[in-house]
Amino acid sequence: NTIRQITLAQINTELASAGYNVSLLDFHHDVEVLPNGHWLVLANTFKSVVLTGQTTPTKVLGDVVVDLDTNLNPV
């Protein structure tokens, strides 16, 4: 049964509005609900980094943990 839901687009909009410089690509399958009612969600993102010995940025795929408050806003 669905208890609550939020889309990737909604989180990305909220992250941008809050001034976070991250855009999520996809959710992982796990969500952790904390005792304070916040949700920790795990997602993929790309980050441009300059690797050692290189001069141009390379896109690197990584994970990010997002803390969502009880109203599902990133904090």
PDB file of N, H, CA, C and O in Angstrom:
ATOM      1  N   ASN A   1       0.826  -1.179   0.000  1.00  0.00           N
ATOM      2  CA  ASN A   1       0.000   0.000   0.000  1.00  0.00           C
ATOM      3  C   ASN A   1       0.875   1.249   0.000  1.00  0.00           C
ATOM      4  O   ASN A   1       1.855   1.338   0.740  1.00  0.00           O
ATOM      5  N   THR A   2       0.511   2.196  -0.830  1.00  0.00           N
ATOM      6  H   THR A   2      -0.285   2.124  -1.432  1.00  0.00           H
ATOM      7  CA  THR A   2       1.241   3.459  -0.886  1.00  0.00           C
ATOM      8  C   THR A   2       0.855   4.307   0.324  1.00  0.00           C
ATOM      9  O   THR A   2      -0.322   4.575   0.564  1.00  0.00           O
ATOM     10  N   ILE A   3       1.870   4.722   1.080  1.00  0.00           N
ATOM     11  H   ILE A   3       2.826   4.504   0.885  1.00  0.00           H
ATOM     12  CA  ILE A   3       1.652   5.573   2.249  1.00  0.00           C
ATOM     13  C   ILE A   3       1.776   7.041   1.846  1.00  0.00           C
ATOM     14  O   ILE A   3       0.886   7.849   2.112  1.00  0.00           O
ATOM     15  N   ARG A   4       2.887   7.367   1.206  1.00  0.00           N
ATOM     16  H   ARG A   4       3.610   6.711   0.991  1.00  0.00           H
ATOM     17  CA  ARG A   4       3.153   8.709   0.673  1.00  0.00           C
ATOM     18  C   ARG A   4       3.982   8.520  -0.577  1.00  0.00           C
ATOM     19  O   ARG A   4       4.621   7.484  -0.762  1.00  0.00           O
ATOM     20  N   GLN A   5       3.969   9.525  -1.434  1.00  0.00           N
ATOM     21  H   GLN A   5       3.450  10.366  -1.283  1.00  0.00           H
ATOM     22  CA  GLN A   5       4.812   9.426  -2.617  1.00  0.00           C
ATOM     23  C   GLN A   5       5.252  10.809  -3.060  1.00  0.00           C
ATOM     24  O   GLN A   5       4.587  11.815  -2.809  1.00  0.00           O
ATOM     25  N   ILE A   6       6.400  10.822  -3.731  1.00  0.00           N
ATOM     26  H   ILE A   6       6.940  10.005  -3.935  1.00  0.00           H
ATOM     27  CA  ILE A   6       6.935  12.043  -4.324  1.00  0.00           C
ATOM     28  C   ILE A   6       7.682  11.610  -5.575  1.00  0.00           C
ATOM     29  O   ILE A   6       8.331  10.564  -5.586  1.00  0.00           O
ATOM     30  N   THR A   7       7.592  12.398  -6.611  1.00  0.00           N
ATOM     31  H   THR A   7       7.064  13.248  -6.602  1.00  0.00           H
ATOM     32  CA  THR A   7       8.255  12.041  -7.863  1.00  0.00           C
ATOM     33  C   THR A   7       9.661  12.623  -7.891  1.00  0.00           C
ATOM     34  O   THR A   7       9.993  13.530  -7.128  1.00  0.00           O
ATOM     35  N   LEU A   8      10.465  12.092  -8.771  1.00  0.00           N
ATOM     36  H   LEU A   8      10.195  11.355  -9.391  1.00  0.00           H
ATOM     37  CA  LEU A   8      11.812  12.599  -8.996  1.00  0.00           C
ATOM     38  C   LEU A   8      11.753  14.056  -9.444  1.00  0.00           C
ATOM     39  O   LEU A   8      12.558  14.874  -9.000  1.00  0.00           O
ATOM     40  N   ALA A   9      10.817  14.379 -10.311  1.00  0.00           N
ATOM     41  H   ALA A   9      10.163  13.713 -10.672  1.00  0.00           H
ATOM     42  CA  ALA A   9      10.664  15.759 -10.785  1.00  0.00           C
ATOM     43  C   ALA A   9      10.329  16.703  -9.634  1.00  0.00           C
ATOM     44  O   ALA A   9      10.839  17.822  -9.576  1.00  0.00           O
ATOM     45  N   GLN A  10       9.471  16.251  -8.716  1.00  0.00           N
ATOM     46  H   GLN A  10       9.057  15.342  -8.763  1.00  0.00           H
ATOM     47  CA  GLN A  10       9.118  17.089  -7.567  1.00  0.00           C
ATOM     48  C   GLN A  10      10.337  17.343  -6.674  1.00  0.00           C
ATOM     49  O   GLN A  10      10.567  18.472  -6.241  1.00  0.00           O
ATOM     50  N   ILE A  11      11.106  16.302  -6.403  1.00  0.00           N
ATOM     51  H   ILE A  11      10.919  15.384  -6.755  1.00  0.00           H
ATOM     52  CA  ILE A  11      12.301  16.479  -5.565  1.00  0.00           C
ATOM     53  C   ILE A  11      13.299  17.395  -6.266  1.00  0.00           C
ATOM     54  O   ILE A  11      13.873  18.278  -5.628  1.00  0.00           O
ATOM     55  N   ASN A  12      13.515  17.203  -7.563  1.00  0.00           N
ATOM     56  H   ASN A  12      13.049  16.486  -8.082  1.00  0.00           H
ATOM     57  CA  ASN A  12      14.456  18.065  -8.284  1.00  0.00           C
ATOM     58  C   ASN A  12      14.020  19.526  -8.256  1.00  0.00           C
ATOM     59  O   ASN A  12      14.857  20.418  -8.115  1.00  0.00           O
ATOM     60  N   THR A  13      12.732  19.778  -8.388  1.00  0.00           N
ATOM     61  H   THR A  13      12.052  19.054  -8.503  1.00  0.00           H
ATOM     62  CA  THR A  13      12.216  21.148  -8.302  1.00  0.00           C
ATOM     63  C   THR A  13      12.454  21.720  -6.914  1.00  0.00           C
ATOM     64  O   THR A  13      12.883  22.866  -6.778  1.00  0.00           O
ATOM     65  N   GLU A  14      12.180  20.933  -5.887  1.00  0.00           N
ATOM     66  H   GLU A  14      11.831  20.002  -5.998  1.00  0.00           H
ATOM     67  CA  GLU A  14      12.386  21.377  -4.509  1.00  0.00           C
ATOM     68  C   GLU A  14      13.871  21.608  -4.206  1.00  0.00           C
ATOM     69  O   GLU A  14      14.221  22.572  -3.525  1.00  0.00           O
ATOM     70  N   LEU A  15      14.737  20.733  -4.706  1.00  0.00           N
ATOM     71  H   LEU A  15      14.452  19.950  -5.259  1.00  0.00           H
ATOM     72  CA  LEU A  15      16.179  20.905  -4.503  1.00  0.00           C
ATOM     73  C   LEU A  15      16.657  22.202  -5.143  1.00  0.00           C
ATOM     74  O   LEU A  15      17.415  22.955  -4.532  1.00  0.00           O
ATOM     75  N   ALA A  16      16.218  22.464  -6.369  1.00  0.00           N
ATOM     76  H   ALA A  16      15.602  21.852  -6.866  1.00  0.00           H
ATOM     77  CA  ALA A  16      16.615  23.691  -7.068  1.00  0.00           C
ATOM     78  C   ALA A  16      16.089  24.925  -6.339  1.00  0.00           C
ATOM     79  O   ALA A  16      16.809  25.911  -6.182  1.00  0.00           O
ATOM     80  N   SER A  17      14.838  24.870  -5.897  1.00  0.00           N
ATOM     81  H   SER A  17      14.253  24.069  -6.025  1.00  0.00           H
ATOM     82  CA  SER A  17      14.236  26.003  -5.178  1.00  0.00           C
ATOM     83  C   SER A  17      14.959  26.292  -3.872  1.00  0.00           C
ATOM     84  O   SER A  17      15.036  27.442  -3.440  1.00  0.00           O
ATOM     85  N   ALA A  18      15.491  25.247  -3.243  1.00  0.00           N
ATOM     86  H   ALA A  18      15.429  24.313  -3.594  1.00  0.00           H
ATOM     87  CA  ALA A  18      16.200  25.400  -1.968  1.00  0.00           C
ATOM     88  C   ALA A  18      17.661  25.793  -2.167  1.00  0.00           C
ATOM     89  O   ALA A  18      18.389  26.002  -1.196  1.00  0.00           O
ATOM     90  N   GLY A  19      18.093  25.892  -3.438  1.00  0.00           N
ATOM     91  H   GLY A  19      17.502  25.722  -4.226  1.00  0.00           H
ATOM     92  CA  GLY A  19      19.458  26.324  -3.724  1.00  0.00           C
ATOM     93  C   GLY A  19      20.488  25.218  -3.777  1.00  0.00           C
ATOM     94  O   GLY A  19      21.686  25.498  -3.815  1.00  0.00           O
ATOM     95  N   TYR A  20      20.052  23.966  -3.781  1.00  0.00           N
ATOM     96  H   TYR A  20      19.079  23.739  -3.751  1.00  0.00           H
ATOM     97  CA  TYR A  20      20.994  22.847  -3.872  1.00  0.00           C
ATOM     98  C   TYR A  20      21.414  22.652  -5.322  1.00  0.00           C
ATOM     99  O   TYR A  20      20.580  22.690  -6.227  1.00  0.00           O
ATOM    100  N   ASN A  21      22.685  22.447  -5.536  1.00  0.00           N
ATOM    101  H   ASN A  21      23.362  22.416  -4.801  1.00  0.00           H
ATOM    102  CA  ASN A  21      23.234  22.277  -6.881  1.00  0.00           C
ATOM    103  C   ASN A  21      23.365  20.788  -7.201  1.00  0.00           C
ATOM    104  O   ASN A  21      24.468  20.272  -7.382  1.00  0.00           O
ATOM    105  N   VAL A  22      22.231  20.116  -7.266  1.00  0.00           N
ATOM    106  H   VAL A  22      21.335  20.536  -7.119  1.00  0.00           H
ATOM    107  CA  VAL A  22      22.219  18.689  -7.580  1.00  0.00           C
ATOM    108  C   VAL A  22      20.917  18.379  -8.312  1.00  0.00           C
ATOM    109  O   VAL A  22      19.862  18.932  -8.002  1.00  0.00           O
ATOM    110  N   SER A  23      21.020  17.487  -9.283  1.00  0.00           N
ATOM    111  H   SER A  23      21.877  17.038  -9.534  1.00  0.00           H
ATOM    112  CA  SER A  23      19.847  17.025 -10.009  1.00  0.00           C
ATOM    113  C   SER A  23      19.853  15.501  -9.979  1.00  0.00           C
ATOM    114  O   SER A  23      20.801  14.867 -10.444  1.00  0.00           O
ATOM    115  N   LEU A  24      18.808  14.927  -9.439  1.00  0.00           N
ATOM    116  H   LEU A  24      18.039  15.441  -9.062  1.00  0.00           H
ATOM    117  CA  LEU A  24      18.736  13.478  -9.295  1.00  0.00           C
ATOM    118  C   LEU A  24      18.319  12.825 -10.607  1.00  0.00           C
ATOM    119  O   LEU A  24      17.476  13.350 -11.334  1.00  0.00           O
ATOM    120  N   LEU A  25      18.913  11.683 -10.898  1.00  0.00           N
ATOM    121  H   LEU A  25      19.598  11.256 -10.308  1.00  0.00           H
ATOM    122  CA  LEU A  25      18.606  10.945 -12.130  1.00  0.00           C
ATOM    123  C   LEU A  25      17.605   9.826 -11.901  1.00  0.00           C
ATOM    124  O   LEU A  25      16.714   9.594 -12.718  1.00  0.00           O
ATOM    125  N   ASP A  26      17.765   9.129 -10.768  1.00  0.00           N
ATOM    126  H   ASP A  26      18.489   9.317 -10.104  1.00  0.00           H
ATOM    127  CA  ASP A  26      16.949   7.950 -10.515  1.00  0.00           C
ATOM    128  C   ASP A  26      17.014   7.626  -9.034  1.00  0.00           C
ATOM    129  O   ASP A  26      18.033   7.864  -8.385  1.00  0.00           O
ATOM    130  N   PHE A  27      15.925   7.081  -8.496  1.00  0.00           N
ATOM    131  H   PHE A  27      15.097   6.888  -9.023  1.00  0.00           H
ATOM    132  CA  PHE A  27      15.904   6.618  -7.118  1.00  0.00           C
ATOM    133  C   PHE A  27      16.501   5.220  -7.024  1.00  0.00           C
ATOM    134  O   PHE A  27      16.402   4.428  -7.961  1.00  0.00           O
ATOM    135  N   HIS A  28      17.121   4.924  -5.888  1.00  0.00           N
ATOM    136  H   HIS A  28      17.201   5.567  -5.126  1.00  0.00           H
ATOM    137  CA  HIS A  28      17.441   3.542  -5.541  1.00  0.00           C
ATOM    138  C   HIS A  28      16.187   2.953  -4.897  1.00  0.00           C
ATOM    139  O   HIS A  28      15.181   3.642  -4.730  1.00  0.00           O
ATOM    140  N   HIS A  29      16.259   1.696  -4.546  1.00  0.00           N
ATOM    141  H   HIS A  29      17.076   1.136  -4.682  1.00  0.00           H
ATOM    142  CA  HIS A  29      15.064   1.027  -4.033  1.00  0.00           C
ATOM    143  C   HIS A  29      14.824   1.251  -2.539  1.00  0.00           C
ATOM    144  O   HIS A  29      13.734   0.955  -2.051  1.00  0.00           O
ATOM    145  N   ASP A  30      15.802   1.761  -1.807  1.00  0.00           N
ATOM    146  H   ASP A  30      16.688   2.001  -2.203  1.00  0.00           H
ATOM    147  CA  ASP A  30      15.652   1.895  -0.357  1.00  0.00           C
ATOM    148  C   ASP A  30      15.277   3.300   0.073  1.00  0.00           C
ATOM    149  O   ASP A  30      15.746   4.290  -0.489  1.00  0.00           O
ATOM    150  N   VAL A  31      14.430   3.362   1.073  1.00  0.00           N
ATOM    151  H   VAL A  31      14.050   2.558   1.529  1.00  0.00           H
ATOM    152  CA  VAL A  31      14.070   4.596   1.765  1.00  0.00           C
ATOM    153  C   VAL A  31      14.123   4.271   3.247  1.00  0.00           C
ATOM    154  O   VAL A  31      13.613   3.235   3.675  1.00  0.00           O
ATOM    155  N   GLU A  32      14.732   5.141   4.029  1.00  0.00           N
ATOM    156  H   GLU A  32      15.147   5.982   3.682  1.00  0.00           H
ATOM    157  CA  GLU A  32      14.788   4.943   5.479  1.00  0.00           C
ATOM    158  C   GLU A  32      13.948   6.028   6.145  1.00  0.00           C
ATOM    159  O   GLU A  32      14.154   7.218   5.903  1.00  0.00           O
ATOM    160  N   VAL A  33      13.008   5.617   6.979  1.00  0.00           N
ATOM    161  H   VAL A  33      12.841   4.650   7.175  1.00  0.00           H
ATOM    162  CA  VAL A  33      12.200   6.566   7.729  1.00  0.00           C
ATOM    163  C   VAL A  33      12.851   6.742   9.092  1.00  0.00           C
ATOM    164  O   VAL A  33      13.069   5.772   9.818  1.00  0.00           O
ATOM    165  N   LEU A  34      13.163   8.001   9.436  1.00  0.00           N
ATOM    166  H   LEU A  34      12.986   8.789   8.847  1.00  0.00           H
ATOM    167  CA  LEU A  34      13.825   8.311  10.693  1.00  0.00           C
ATOM    168  C   LEU A  34      12.800   8.519  11.808  1.00  0.00           C
ATOM    169  O   LEU A  34      11.630   8.779  11.530  1.00  0.00           O
ATOM    170  N   PRO A  35      13.232   8.406  13.075  1.00  0.00           N
ATOM    171  CA  PRO A  35      12.305   8.602  14.194  1.00  0.00           C
ATOM    172  C   PRO A  35      11.619   9.974  14.194  1.00  0.00           C
ATOM    173  O   PRO A  35      10.514  10.108  14.720  1.00  0.00           O
ATOM    174  N   ASN A  36      12.269  11.004  13.602  1.00  0.00           N
ATOM    175  H   ASN A  36      13.166  10.895  13.175  1.00  0.00           H
ATOM    176  CA  ASN A  36      11.663  12.337  13.560  1.00  0.00           C
ATOM    177  C   ASN A  36      10.682  12.502  12.401  1.00  0.00           C
ATOM    178  O   ASN A  36      10.154  13.596  12.197  1.00  0.00           O
ATOM    179  N   GLY A  37      10.429  11.433  11.635  1.00  0.00           N
ATOM    180  H   GLY A  37      10.858  10.545  11.801  1.00  0.00           H
ATOM    181  CA  GLY A  37       9.490  11.483  10.519  1.00  0.00           C
ATOM    182  C   GLY A  37      10.117  11.847   9.186  1.00  0.00           C
ATOM    183  O   GLY A  37       9.448  11.803   8.154  1.00  0.00           O
ATOM    184  N   HIS A  38      11.403  12.210   9.196  1.00  0.00           N
ATOM    185  H   HIS A  38      11.947  12.245  10.035  1.00  0.00           H
ATOM    186  CA  HIS A  38      12.091  12.500   7.937  1.00  0.00           C
ATOM    187  C   HIS A  38      12.337  11.205   7.179  1.00  0.00           C
ATOM    188  O   HIS A  38      12.393  10.122   7.762  1.00  0.00           O
ATOM    189  N   TRP A  39      12.481  11.342   5.871  1.00  0.00           N
ATOM    190  H   TRP A  39      12.435  12.221   5.398  1.00  0.00           H
ATOM    191  CA  TRP A  39      12.836  10.208   5.010  1.00  0.00           C
ATOM    192  C   TRP A  39      14.233  10.440   4.474  1.00  0.00           C
ATOM    193  O   TRP A  39      14.570  11.557   4.080  1.00  0.00           O
ATOM    194  N   LEU A  40      15.045   9.403   4.455  1.00  0.00           N
ATOM    195  H   LEU A  40      14.771   8.496   4.775  1.00  0.00           H
ATOM    196  CA  LEU A  40      16.323   9.434   3.748  1.00  0.00           C
ATOM    197  C   LEU A  40      16.135   8.631   2.477  1.00  0.00           C
ATOM    198  O   LEU A  40      15.802   7.447   2.523  1.00  0.00           O
ATOM    199  N   VAL A  41      16.351   9.282   1.336  1.00  0.00           N
ATOM    200  H   VAL A  41      16.622  10.244   1.298  1.00  0.00           H
ATOM    201  CA  VAL A  41      16.233   8.593   0.055  1.00  0.00           C
ATOM    202  C   VAL A  41      17.603   8.570  -0.621  1.00  0.00           C
ATOM    203  O   VAL A  41      18.376   9.521  -0.512  1.00  0.00           O
ATOM    204  N   LEU A  42      17.881   7.506  -1.299  1.00  0.00           N
ATOM    205  H   LEU A  42      17.253   6.733  -1.387  1.00  0.00           H
ATOM    206  CA  LEU A  42      19.139   7.313  -2.005  1.00  0.00           C
ATOM    207  C   LEU A  42      18.860   7.413  -3.500  1.00  0.00           C
ATOM    208  O   LEU A  42      17.946   6.770  -4.016  1.00  0.00           O
ATOM    209  N   ALA A  43      19.658   8.228  -4.190  1.00  0.00           N
ATOM    210  H   ALA A  43      20.400   8.751  -3.771  1.00  0.00           H
ATOM    211  CA  ALA A  43      19.428   8.451  -5.620  1.00  0.00           C
ATOM    212  C   ALA A  43      20.759   8.577  -6.355  1.00  0.00           C
ATOM    213  O   ALA A  43      21.809   8.747  -5.734  1.00  0.00           O
ATOM    214  N   ASN A  44      20.704   8.492  -7.683  1.00  0.00           N
ATOM    215  H   ASN A  44      19.851   8.354  -8.187  1.00  0.00           H
ATOM    216  CA  ASN A  44      21.870   8.687  -8.552  1.00  0.00           C
ATOM    217  C   ASN A  44      21.919  10.118  -9.035  1.00  0.00           C
ATOM    218  O   ASN A  44      20.891  10.775  -9.199  1.00  0.00           O
ATOM    219  N   THR A  45      23.146  10.594  -9.262  1.00  0.00           N
ATOM    220  H   THR A  45      23.982  10.061  -9.128  1.00  0.00           H
ATOM    221  CA  THR A  45      23.355  11.899  -9.863  1.00  0.00           C
ATOM    222  C   THR A  45      24.670  11.884 -10.626  1.00  0.00           C
ATOM    223  O   THR A  45      25.553  11.080 -10.325  1.00  0.00           O
ATOM    224  N   PHE A  46      24.806  12.747 -11.590  1.00  0.00           N
ATOM    225  H   PHE A  46      24.089  13.400 -11.834  1.00  0.00           H
ATOM    226  CA  PHE A  46      26.076  12.956 -12.275  1.00  0.00           C
ATOM    227  C   PHE A  46      26.734  14.204 -11.707  1.00  0.00           C
ATOM    228  O   PHE A  46      26.061  15.170 -11.350  1.00  0.00           O
ATOM    229  N   LYS A  47      28.056  14.169 -11.630  1.00  0.00           N
ATOM    230  H   LYS A  47      28.603  13.384 -11.921  1.00  0.00           H
ATOM    231  CA  LYS A  47      28.820  15.341 -11.221  1.00  0.00           C
ATOM    232  C   LYS A  47      29.990  15.474 -12.184  1.00  0.00           C
ATOM    233  O   LYS A  47      30.634  14.483 -12.527  1.00  0.00           O
ATOM    234  N   SER A  48      30.263  16.688 -12.616  1.00  0.00           N
ATOM    235  H   SER A  48      29.740  17.494 -12.338  1.00  0.00           H
ATOM    236  CA  SER A  48      31.422  16.932 -13.480  1.00  0.00           C
ATOM    237  C   SER A  48      32.635  17.180 -12.603  1.00  0.00           C
ATOM    238  O   SER A  48      32.629  18.074 -11.757  1.00  0.00           O
ATOM    239  N   VAL A  49      33.671  16.389 -12.809  1.00  0.00           N
ATOM    240  H   VAL A  49      33.676  15.663 -13.496  1.00  0.00           H
ATOM    241  CA  VAL A  49      34.908  16.536 -12.045  1.00  0.00           C
ATOM    242  C   VAL A  49      36.088  16.492 -13.010  1.00  0.00           C
ATOM    243  O   VAL A  49      36.026  15.866 -14.068  1.00  0.00           O
ATOM    244  N   VAL A  50      37.154  17.166 -12.621  1.00  0.00           N
ATOM    245  H   VAL A  50      37.205  17.675 -11.761  1.00  0.00           H
ATOM    246  CA  VAL A  50      38.397  17.094 -13.389  1.00  0.00           C
ATOM    247  C   VAL A  50      39.274  16.049 -12.711  1.00  0.00           C
ATOM    248  O   VAL A  50      39.709  16.226 -11.573  1.00  0.00           O
ATOM    249  N   LEU A  51      39.521  14.976 -13.416  1.00  0.00           N
ATOM    250  H   LEU A  51      39.168  14.832 -14.340  1.00  0.00           H
ATOM    251  CA  LEU A  51      40.324  13.879 -12.882  1.00  0.00           C
ATOM    252  C   LEU A  51      41.801  14.237 -12.903  1.00  0.00           C
ATOM    253  O   LEU A  51      42.242  15.054 -13.711  1.00  0.00           O
ATOM    254  N   THR A  52      42.551  13.623 -12.018  1.00  0.00           N
ATOM    255  H   THR A  52      42.192  12.959 -11.362  1.00  0.00           H
ATOM    256  CA  THR A  52      43.986  13.861 -11.945  1.00  0.00           C
ATOM    257  C   THR A  52      44.634  13.615 -13.292  1.00  0.00           C
ATOM    258  O   THR A  52      44.429  12.572 -13.913  1.00  0.00           O
ATOM    259  N   GLY A  53      45.420  14.587 -13.740  1.00  0.00           N
ATOM    260  H   GLY A  53      45.586  15.434 -13.236  1.00  0.00           H
ATOM    261  CA  GLY A  53      46.113  14.469 -15.018  1.00  0.00           C
ATOM    262  C   GLY A  53      45.294  14.911 -16.213  1.00  0.00           C
ATOM    263  O   GLY A  53      45.790  14.894 -17.339  1.00  0.00           O
ATOM    264  N   GLN A  54      44.055  15.306 -15.993  1.00  0.00           N
ATOM    265  H   GLN A  54      43.652  15.321 -15.078  1.00  0.00           H
ATOM    266  CA  GLN A  54      43.179  15.733 -17.081  1.00  0.00           C
ATOM    267  C   GLN A  54      42.946  17.243 -16.988  1.00  0.00           C
ATOM    268  O   GLN A  54      43.183  17.848 -15.943  1.00  0.00           O
ATOM    269  N   THR A  55      42.489  17.838 -18.067  1.00  0.00           N
ATOM    270  H   THR A  55      42.296  17.347 -18.916  1.00  0.00           H
ATOM    271  CA  THR A  55      42.199  19.273 -18.063  1.00  0.00           C
ATOM    272  C   THR A  55      40.722  19.576 -18.315  1.00  0.00           C
ATOM    273  O   THR A  55      40.262  20.691 -18.068  1.00  0.00           O
ATOM    274  N   THR A  56      39.992  18.592 -18.801  1.00  0.00           N
ATOM    275  H   THR A  56      40.365  17.686 -19.002  1.00  0.00           H
ATOM    276  CA  THR A  56      38.571  18.810 -19.066  1.00  0.00           C
ATOM    277  C   THR A  56      37.730  17.976 -18.095  1.00  0.00           C
ATOM    278  O   THR A  56      38.143  16.890 -17.686  1.00  0.00           O
ATOM    279  N   PRO A  57      36.563  18.481 -17.732  1.00  0.00           N
ATOM    280  CA  PRO A  57      35.702  17.743 -16.796  1.00  0.00           C
ATOM    281  C   PRO A  57      35.188  16.432 -17.383  1.00  0.00           C
ATOM    282  O   PRO A  57      34.977  16.310 -18.590  1.00  0.00           O
ATOM    283  N   THR A  58      34.997  15.475 -16.515  1.00  0.00           N
ATOM    284  H   THR A  58      35.168  15.574 -15.535  1.00  0.00           H
ATOM    285  CA  THR A  58      34.425  14.180 -16.855  1.00  0.00           C
ATOM    286  C   THR A  58      33.178  13.988 -16.012  1.00  0.00           C
ATOM    287  O   THR A  58      33.184  14.308 -14.823  1.00  0.00           O
ATOM    288  N   LYS A  59      32.108  13.472 -16.605  1.00  0.00           N
ATOM    289  H   LYS A  59      32.103  13.212 -17.571  1.00  0.00           H
ATOM    290  CA  LYS A  59      30.898  13.178 -15.839  1.00  0.00           C
ATOM    291  C   LYS A  59      31.099  11.882 -15.068  1.00  0.00           C
ATOM    292  O   LYS A  59      31.480  10.858 -15.635  1.00  0.00           O
ATOM    293  N   VAL A  60      30.836  11.943 -13.768  1.00  0.00           N
ATOM    294  H   VAL A  60      30.526  12.775 -13.308  1.00  0.00           H
ATOM    295  CA  VAL A  60      30.968  10.779 -12.902  1.00  0.00           C
ATOM    296  C   VAL A  60      29.602  10.494 -12.282  1.00  0.00           C
ATOM    297  O   VAL A  60      28.951  11.397 -11.758  1.00  0.00           O
ATOM    298  N   LEU A  61      29.174   9.237 -12.343  1.00  0.00           N
ATOM    299  H   LEU A  61      29.703   8.503 -12.769  1.00  0.00           H
ATOM    300  CA  LEU A  61      27.916   8.832 -11.745  1.00  0.00           C
ATOM    301  C   LEU A  61      28.164   8.465 -10.291  1.00  0.00           C
ATOM    302  O   LEU A  61      29.086   7.712  -9.977  1.00  0.00           O
ATOM    303  N   GLY A  62      27.331   9.003  -9.409  1.00  0.00           N
ATOM    304  H   GLY A  62      26.581   9.614  -9.664  1.00  0.00           H
ATOM    305  CA  GLY A  62      27.484   8.697  -7.993  1.00  0.00           C
ATOM    306  C   GLY A  62      26.146   8.677  -7.295  1.00  0.00           C
ATOM    307  O   GLY A  62      25.099   8.918  -7.894  1.00  0.00           O
ATOM    308  N   ASP A  63      26.210   8.382  -6.009  1.00  0.00           N
ATOM    309  H   ASP A  63      27.061   8.186  -5.522  1.00  0.00           H
ATOM    310  CA  ASP A  63      25.012   8.334  -5.186  1.00  0.00           C
ATOM    311  C   ASP A  63      24.925   9.587  -4.322  1.00  0.00           C
ATOM    312  O   ASP A  63      25.938  10.206  -3.997  1.00  0.00           O
ATOM    313  N   VAL A  64      23.707   9.943  -3.962  1.00  0.00           N
ATOM    314  H   VAL A  64      22.884   9.440  -4.226  1.00  0.00           H
ATOM    315  CA  VAL A  64      23.459  11.062  -3.069  1.00  0.00           C
ATOM    316  C   VAL A  64      22.334  10.644  -2.123  1.00  0.00           C
ATOM    317  O   VAL A  64      21.370   9.992  -2.525  1.00  0.00           O
ATOM    318  N   VAL A  65      22.482  11.035  -0.859  1.00  0.00           N
ATOM    319  H   VAL A  65      23.265  11.564  -0.532  1.00  0.00           H
ATOM    320  CA  VAL A  65      21.436  10.811   0.131  1.00  0.00           C
ATOM    321  C   VAL A  65      20.717  12.139   0.334  1.00  0.00           C
ATOM    322  O   VAL A  65      21.347  13.165   0.588  1.00  0.00           O
ATOM    323  N   VAL A  66      19.398  12.109   0.222  1.00  0.00           N
ATOM    324  H   VAL A  66      18.886  11.276   0.016  1.00  0.00           H
ATOM    325  CA  VAL A  66      18.592  13.317   0.404  1.00  0.00           C
ATOM    326  C   VAL A  66      17.702  13.121   1.628  1.00  0.00           C
ATOM    327  O   VAL A  66      16.992  12.122   1.748  1.00  0.00           O
ATOM    328  N   ASP A  67      17.756  14.096   2.531  1.00  0.00           N
ATOM    329  H   ASP A  67      18.333  14.907   2.433  1.00  0.00           H
ATOM    330  CA  ASP A  67      16.928  14.095   3.730  1.00  0.00           C
ATOM    331  C   ASP A  67      15.664  14.897   3.428  1.00  0.00           C
ATOM    332  O   ASP A  67      15.734  16.098   3.168  1.00  0.00           O
ATOM    333  N   LEU A  68      14.518  14.237   3.463  1.00  0.00           N
ATOM    334  H   LEU A  68      14.460  13.262   3.675  1.00  0.00           H
ATOM    335  CA  LEU A  68      13.233  14.891   3.214  1.00  0.00           C
ATOM    336  C   LEU A  68      12.496  15.034   4.547  1.00  0.00           C
ATOM    337  O   LEU A  68      12.368  14.070   5.303  1.00  0.00           O
ATOM    338  N   ASP A  69      12.012  16.250   4.826  1.00  0.00           N
ATOM    339  H   ASP A  69      12.116  17.033   4.212  1.00  0.00           H
ATOM    340  CA  ASP A  69      11.298  16.487   6.080  1.00  0.00           C
ATOM    341  C   ASP A  69       9.899  15.859   6.023  1.00  0.00           C
ATOM    342  O   ASP A  69       9.563  15.162   5.065  1.00  0.00           O
ATOM    343  N   THR A  70       9.107  16.108   7.037  1.00  0.00           N
ATOM    344  H   THR A  70       9.380  16.674   7.815  1.00  0.00           H
ATOM    345  CA  THR A  70       7.789  15.465   7.108  1.00  0.00           C
ATOM    346  C   THR A  70       6.822  15.938   6.029  1.00  0.00           C
ATOM    347  O   THR A  70       5.796  15.304   5.785  1.00  0.00           O
ATOM    348  N   ASN A  71       7.160  17.077   5.371  1.00  0.00           N
ATOM    349  H   ASN A  71       7.994  17.592   5.569  1.00  0.00           H
ATOM    350  CA  ASN A  71       6.371  17.550   4.235  1.00  0.00           C
ATOM    351  C   ASN A  71       7.018  17.184   2.907  1.00  0.00           C
ATOM    352  O   ASN A  71       6.610  17.674   1.853  1.00  0.00           O
ATOM    353  N   LEU A  72       8.028  16.320   2.961  1.00  0.00           N
ATOM    354  H   LEU A  72       8.359  15.922   3.817  1.00  0.00           H
ATOM    355  CA  LEU A  72       8.778  15.830   1.810  1.00  0.00           C
ATOM    356  C   LEU A  72       9.583  16.936   1.118  1.00  0.00           C
ATOM    357  O   LEU A  72       9.789  16.892  -0.095  1.00  0.00           O
ATOM    358  N   ASN A  73      10.035  17.924   1.891  1.00  0.00           N
ATOM    359  H   ASN A  73       9.868  17.961   2.876  1.00  0.00           H
ATOM    360  CA  ASN A  73      10.913  18.972   1.392  1.00  0.00           C
ATOM    361  C   ASN A  73      12.358  18.635   1.762  1.00  0.00           C
ATOM    362  O   ASN A  73      12.610  18.203   2.887  1.00  0.00           O
ATOM    363  N   PRO A  74      13.309  18.820   0.849  1.00  0.00           N
ATOM    364  CA  PRO A  74      14.701  18.529   1.180  1.00  0.00           C
ATOM    365  C   PRO A  74      15.244  19.513   2.225  1.00  0.00           C
ATOM    366  O   PRO A  74      14.991  20.716   2.170  1.00  0.00           O
ATOM    367  N   VAL A  75      15.988  18.960   3.165  1.00  0.00           N
ATOM    368  H   VAL A  75      16.193  17.982   3.210  1.00  0.00           H
ATOM    369  CA  VAL A  75      16.590  19.807   4.215  1.00  0.00           C
ATOM    370  C   VAL A  75      18.094  19.609   4.291  1.00  0.00           C
ATOM    371  O   VAL A  75      18.759  20.238   5.113  1.00  0.00           O
TER     372      VAL A  75
END
